[in-house]
Amino acid sequence: METNVTSTLKGAEKEEEIHTTLTREIHPICNLAEFFVRWQAAKTFEEMLGLLHVGFNVSLGRGQYGEKEYDEIDRLIFYFTIADKWVDKYLLRLPKDGDTEYVVGYDLKTGYVIKKKLSELRQELARKAFDMLCTNFFSRIELLGGGRNGNDFADKWEETIVSERFFPIILNFFRTEKERFGDDIVIRNLSRRYDKRSHNERQAVEFLLNLAKFLWGWKEPEPNELPYDNNEKRKYLEYLAALRSRVDGAKPWMIEILTQLDELDVLRKWTLELNVACIAKLEEIALRNEFSEHLHPVVKTRPVDTIEEACYLGSNAGWFLKFHELKTREYRRLNAILEAERGKIEADRTIEKLSAKK
């Protein structure tokens, strides 16, 4: 009996000694440069899926002298590029694909094999990239560092999100466009219906809402916050001018995004700060509405002619314009009254002084 036990233990030790992982070299991907090399070399769906799963864990910087160095924005651009069109597999189909299907697994409930076409495999990769962005970027941007005025959150948005290199990627990824079948406007890379959006998509929506707040809430630093050195001050002012241009230039785009998300009320706080381009965009959106001869009191189907007609049809953009108009008018009226009252008080003081001299 003892001999059998000893033999079994020796056999276990021998089996452990030749475990396959003990005979192979194993190391994590060194850095993003190696990651990109492996991505380009990968040919199978599973290899690509695995790389996408670990890409945000890969270190940055050079692994050896002379190697190209990548930064966080390079990583983000890569994931946004792969994630594009994830919502619609037909956008990821090529004419040469044909109807070939590949076995990718088995359904344990039915016992049937699971087959997918190339466009579906591409969509799976795009969806994986999008999910990784949701987990590692959209939901975590506030955790990344920063510095100006101690406002880490705002500073990281300024340095990364609306940077010259990266901001165009965001604008393109979430741009609005006509749906593939029909004339309605949709947001690229988001499911059309809110109730159909996954938890990850809702994180992306939350990111867009925070971006809207940043765009309207961003302020240039006070004069006493500028560098003292004249050369540094000049460079910083040039940087601020370029940043201001990007921020203001993106506001009409965001107006369109918020309209499609039914979230224009996010901007109520900044109603009086809407610029001419934003007002023009709201008018454009409102006037897209259309009367239907089957649903409305019109002889034939036609576009609305006025903002009032757009409001009649329930246009959020139209009603927001009316709110802006009312608030602007009342703001000006109240300010005029305030100035008149201040003037009256000053005039009364002057009269009192002059009268006292007699």
Buried (B, 14 or more C-beta within 10 A) or exposed (E): EEEEEEEEEEEEEEEEEEEEEEEEEEEEBBBBBBBBEBBEEBEEBEEBBBBBEEBBEBBEEBEEEEEEEBEBBBBBBBBBEBBBBBBBBEBBBEEEEEEEBEEBEEEEEEEEEEEBBBBBBBBBBBBBBBBBBBEBBBBEBEEBEBEEEEEBBBBBBBBBBBBEEBBEBBBEBBEBEEEEEEEEBBBBBBBEEEEEBEEBBBBBBEBBBBBBBBBBBBEEEEEEEBEEEEEEEEEBEEEBEEBEEBBBEBBBBBBBBBBBBEBBEBBEEBBEEBEEBBBEBBBEBBBBBBBEEEEBEBEEEEEBEEBEBBBBBEBBBBBBBBBBEEEBEEEEEEEEEEEEEEEEEEEEEEEEEEEEEE
